[in-house]
Amino acid sequence: MSDAEEVPPGVDPTVPSAGRLYDYYLGGTEHLEIDRVAAAHIKAKVPELEDIAWSNRGFLQRATSWLAAEAGIRQFIDIGAGLPTRNNTHEAAQKVTEDARTVYVDNDPMILAHAKGLLADAKNTTFITGDLREPDEILDNPELRGLIDLDQPVGLVLAAVVHFVSDESDPWQLVKRYMNALKPGSYLVLSHITADKVSPAGVQAFLDVYSNASEKGYFRTKEEVTRLFDGLELVPPYQGAAPSVTFTGLWGAEDPEAADSDGSRWGYCGVARRP
């Protein structure tokens, strides 16, 4: 996006946006100069920045396809979705089954302003405004209810979004509230940034940027991410593996050893069923 273009109402062009930064990492166009400067600060310490984003996007694609093909899920709620571009949830699901339905949710007004246009020709797909930390408002939204039947299993996608919820806001209880509101047989698709096996200087670069962005970021350990799946049945991340949380590049990988890239190790992920 050119900075000469009009910025949508509600957008502060002096503050980096978590959603626009992610779009920039993926090679998108919906970002401002402040986002590009912030991303450059991170990339100076984290050269694998784009690999981190694409590793997470690859996990999202593979997990969504698996839910549609193997678990029979036909409806998806993707919260903290960012721009619905570059083979996002609805496209991955509809490649498996044309009748798949998807509701995207985000709280960034700039993303909302462009998302409606991007989805103009997408069937069984819509985009609503909502904040992950307000589950009742999201699940009771009339547009969501018009497309998603909450009396049937749902695939809840929380890809790279729970790490914007502070410990004080209790992300573990928040995820549980969502899953308890969904029918048994629903699935959780979740990924989360970690500092476990990566450069401390890189972690600090992320913290520096996101402390001044639209959302602060919180790194969590494998144990803390695994707790987000409490009460659910984790599925094996790849053939021959035990049910577990793993790095984003490994989930659904045909060759886990080759998929274990530097970028992949910045994120843990898992897919789990509500029994």
C-alpha positions as CSV (number, residue, x, y, z in Angstrom):
1,M,0.0,0.0,0.0
2,S,1.3,3.4,-0.9
3,D,1.5,5.9,2.0
4,A,0.0,8.4,-0.3
5,E,-3.2,6.4,-0.2
6,E,-5.9,7.3,2.2
7,V,-5.6,5.5,5.5
8,P,-9.0,4.0,6.7
9,P,-10.7,5.5,9.7
10,G,-9.4,4.1,13.0
11,V,-5.9,3.4,11.7
12,D,-3.0,5.2,13.3
13,P,-0.2,5.4,10.7
14,T,2.4,6.1,13.4
15,V,1.9,2.7,15.2
16,P,2.9,-0.7,13.6
17,S,0.1,-3.1,13.3
18,A,0.5,-6.8,14.2
19,G,-1.8,-7.8,11.3
20,R,0.0,-5.6,8.7
21,L,3.4,-6.7,9.9
22,Y,2.4,-10.3,9.2
23,D,1.1,-9.4,5.8
24,Y,4.5,-7.8,5.1
25,Y,6.4,-10.9,6.2
26,L,4.3,-12.9,3.7
27,G,5.1,-10.5,0.9
28,G,1.7,-8.7,0.9
29,T,0.9,-5.1,0.0
30,E,-1.4,-3.9,2.9
31,H,1.2,-2.2,5.1
32,L,2.5,1.3,5.8
33,E,6.0,2.7,6.1
34,I,5.9,2.3,9.9
35,D,5.4,-1.4,9.5
36,R,8.2,-1.7,7.0
37,V,10.6,0.1,9.3
38,A,9.6,-2.1,12.2
39,A,10.0,-5.3,10.2
40,A,13.5,-4.2,9.1
41,H,14.4,-3.8,12.8
42,I,13.4,-7.4,13.4
43,K,15.0,-8.8,10.2
44,A,18.4,-7.3,11.2
45,K,18.5,-9.8,14.0
46,V,16.2,-12.5,12.5
47,P,17.2,-13.1,8.9
48,E,14.8,-16.1,8.7
49,L,11.8,-13.7,9.4
50,E,9.9,-14.6,6.2
51,D,10.5,-18.3,6.8
52,I,8.9,-17.9,10.2
53,A,5.7,-16.5,8.6
54,W,5.6,-19.0,5.8
55,S,6.2,-21.9,8.1
56,N,3.2,-20.8,10.1
57,R,1.1,-20.3,6.9
58,G,2.2,-23.8,5.7
59,F,1.0,-25.3,9.0
60,L,-2.4,-23.5,8.6
61,Q,-2.8,-24.8,5.1
62,R,-1.9,-28.4,5.9
63,A,-4.0,-28.4,9.1
64,T,-7.1,-27.0,7.4
65,S,-6.8,-29.5,4.5
66,W,-6.4,-32.3,7.0
67,L,-9.5,-31.2,8.9
68,A,-11.6,-31.1,5.8
69,A,-10.3,-34.3,4.2
70,E,-9.7,-36.6,7.2
71,A,-11.9,-35.2,10.0
72,G,-14.9,-34.2,7.9
73,I,-15.0,-30.6,9.1
74,R,-17.0,-28.3,6.9
75,Q,-17.0,-25.0,8.8
76,F,-14.2,-22.9,10.1
77,I,-13.8,-19.9,12.3
78,D,-10.4,-18.2,11.9
79,I,-9.7,-15.6,14.6
80,G,-6.9,-13.1,14.2
81,A,-6.8,-14.0,10.6
82,G,-5.2,-10.9,9.0
83,L,-5.8,-10.5,5.3
84,P,-7.5,-13.6,3.8
85,T,-4.9,-13.9,1.0
86,R,-2.2,-16.3,-0.2
87,N,-4.0,-19.6,0.2
88,N,-5.7,-18.9,3.5
89,T,-8.2,-21.0,5.4
90,H,-11.2,-20.8,3.0
91,E,-9.1,-21.7,0.0
92,A,-7.4,-24.7,1.7
93,A,-10.7,-26.0,2.9
94,Q,-12.6,-25.5,-0.4
95,K,-9.8,-27.3,-2.4
96,V,-11.0,-30.4,-0.4
97,T,-14.7,-29.7,-0.4
98,E,-16.4,-26.8,-2.2
99,D,-19.1,-26.5,0.4
100,A,-16.7,-25.5,3.2
101,R,-17.7,-22.4,5.1
102,T,-15.3,-19.9,6.7
103,V,-15.7,-16.9,8.9
104,Y,-12.6,-14.7,9.3
105,V,-12.3,-12.5,12.4
106,D,-9.8,-9.6,13.0
107,N,-9.8,-6.3,14.9
108,D,-7.6,-4.2,12.6
109,P,-9.7,-1.6,10.7
110,M,-7.3,-1.5,7.8
111,I,-7.4,-5.2,7.3
112,L,-11.2,-5.1,7.5
113,A,-11.3,-2.3,4.9
114,H,-9.5,-4.5,2.4
115,A,-10.7,-7.9,3.3
116,K,-14.3,-7.4,2.2
117,G,-13.1,-6.6,-1.3
118,L,-10.7,-9.6,-1.4
119,L,-13.6,-11.9,-0.5
120,A,-16.2,-10.4,-2.8
121,D,-16.1,-13.4,-5.1
122,A,-15.5,-16.0,-2.4
123,K,-18.5,-18.2,-1.7
124,N,-19.5,-19.4,1.8
125,T,-16.9,-17.0,3.3
126,T,-17.1,-13.7,5.2
127,F,-15.1,-11.4,7.4
128,I,-16.2,-9.8,10.7
129,T,-14.7,-7.5,13.2
130,G,-13.9,-9.0,16.6
131,D,-11.3,-9.4,19.3
132,L,-10.0,-12.8,20.4
133,R,-10.4,-11.7,24.0
134,E,-14.2,-11.3,23.6
135,P,-15.4,-14.8,22.7
136,D,-19.1,-14.1,23.4
137,E,-19.2,-11.2,21.0
138,I,-17.6,-13.2,18.3
139,L,-19.6,-16.4,18.7
140,D,-22.9,-14.4,19.0
141,N,-22.2,-12.3,15.9
142,P,-25.2,-12.5,13.5
143,E,-23.0,-12.7,10.4
144,L,-21.1,-15.6,12.0
145,R,-24.3,-17.3,13.0
146,G,-25.7,-16.9,9.5
147,L,-22.8,-18.9,8.0
148,I,-21.7,-21.2,10.9
149,D,-24.0,-23.8,12.5
150,L,-22.7,-24.0,16.1
151,D,-24.8,-27.2,16.6
152,Q,-22.3,-28.9,14.3
153,P,-18.5,-29.4,14.8
154,V,-16.3,-26.5,13.9
155,G,-12.6,-26.0,13.1
156,L,-11.4,-23.2,15.3
157,V,-8.2,-21.6,13.8
158,L,-6.0,-19.6,16.2
159,A,-2.9,-19.3,14.1
160,A,-0.2,-17.0,15.5
161,V,-2.7,-15.0,17.5
162,V,-2.8,-16.3,21.1
163,H,0.7,-15.0,21.6
164,F,-0.9,-11.5,21.7
165,V,-2.8,-12.5,24.9
166,S,-1.0,-11.7,28.2
167,D,-0.7,-14.1,31.1
168,E,-2.9,-11.7,33.1
169,S,-5.7,-12.3,30.5
170,D,-5.3,-16.0,30.9
171,P,-4.9,-17.4,27.4
172,W,-5.4,-21.0,28.7
173,Q,-8.8,-20.2,30.1
174,L,-9.7,-18.1,27.0
175,V,-9.0,-21.0,24.6
176,K,-11.0,-23.3,26.9
177,R,-14.0,-21.0,26.7
178,Y,-14.0,-21.2,23.0
179,M,-13.7,-24.9,22.8
180,N,-16.4,-25.4,25.5
181,A,-18.7,-23.3,23.4
182,L,-18.2,-25.6,20.4
183,K,-19.7,-29.1,19.9
184,P,-17.8,-32.3,20.6
185,G,-16.0,-33.3,17.5
186,S,-14.8,-29.8,16.9
187,Y,-11.1,-29.2,16.4
188,L,-8.6,-26.6,17.5
189,V,-5.8,-25.5,15.1
190,L,-3.3,-23.4,17.1
191,S,0.2,-22.0,16.6
192,H,2.3,-19.8,19.0
193,I,5.7,-18.1,18.9
194,T,8.4,-19.4,21.3
195,A,11.8,-18.4,22.5
196,D,12.8,-22.0,23.4
197,K,15.5,-22.7,20.7
198,V,16.1,-19.4,19.0
199,S,18.4,-16.4,19.2
200,P,18.0,-14.2,22.4
201,A,18.9,-11.2,20.3
202,G,16.2,-12.1,17.8
203,V,13.6,-12.5,20.6
204,Q,14.5,-9.1,21.9
205,A,14.1,-7.5,18.5
206,F,10.5,-8.9,18.3
207,L,9.8,-7.6,21.8
208,D,11.2,-4.2,21.0
209,V,8.9,-3.9,18.0
210,Y,5.7,-5.4,19.4
211,S,6.0,-3.4,22.6
212,N,5.2,-0.3,20.5
213,A,2.8,-2.0,18.1
214,S,-1.0,-2.5,18.1
215,E,-0.5,-5.6,20.1
216,K,2.2,-6.7,22.5
217,G,3.7,-10.2,21.9
218,Y,4.3,-12.9,24.6
219,F,6.8,-15.8,24.0
220,R,5.9,-19.1,25.6
221,T,7.6,-22.4,26.2
222,K,6.5,-25.8,24.8
223,E,5.0,-26.7,28.1
224,E,2.9,-23.5,28.2
225,V,1.7,-23.9,24.6
226,T,0.8,-27.6,25.3
227,R,-1.3,-26.4,28.2
228,L,-3.5,-24.5,25.6
229,F,-4.7,-28.0,24.5
230,D,-5.7,-29.2,28.0
231,G,-8.8,-31.3,27.8
232,L,-8.5,-31.9,24.1
233,E,-7.2,-34.9,22.1
234,L,-4.0,-33.9,20.3
235,V,-3.6,-35.7,16.9
236,P,-0.2,-37.0,15.7
237,P,1.6,-34.1,13.8
238,Y,3.0,-36.4,11.1
239,Q,3.1,-40.1,10.2
240,G,4.9,-42.2,12.9
241,A,4.7,-39.5,15.5
242,A,2.9,-39.6,18.8
243,P,0.1,-37.1,19.5
244,S,2.0,-33.9,20.5
245,V,2.7,-30.2,20.0
246,T,5.5,-29.7,17.5
247,F,7.3,-27.0,15.4
248,T,5.2,-25.3,12.7
249,G,7.2,-26.7,9.8
250,L,6.9,-30.3,11.0
251,W,3.1,-30.6,11.4
252,G,1.8,-32.5,8.4
253,A,5.3,-32.7,6.8
254,E,6.0,-35.6,4.5
255,D,9.7,-35.3,5.4
256,P,9.9,-33.9,9.0
257,E,13.7,-33.7,9.0
258,A,13.8,-31.6,5.8
259,A,11.0,-29.4,7.2
260,D,12.9,-28.6,10.4
261,S,14.1,-25.1,9.3
262,D,15.4,-22.2,11.3
263,G,12.1,-20.4,10.8
264,S,10.0,-23.4,11.8
265,R,11.6,-23.4,15.3
266,W,10.1,-20.1,16.2
267,G,6.7,-21.5,16.5
268,Y,4.9,-24.4,18.2
269,C,1.7,-25.8,16.9
270,G,-0.9,-28.5,17.3
271,V,-4.3,-29.8,16.2
272,A,-6.6,-31.3,18.7
273,R,-10.2,-32.6,18.9
274,R,-12.8,-31.8,21.5
275,P,-14.0,-35.2,22.8
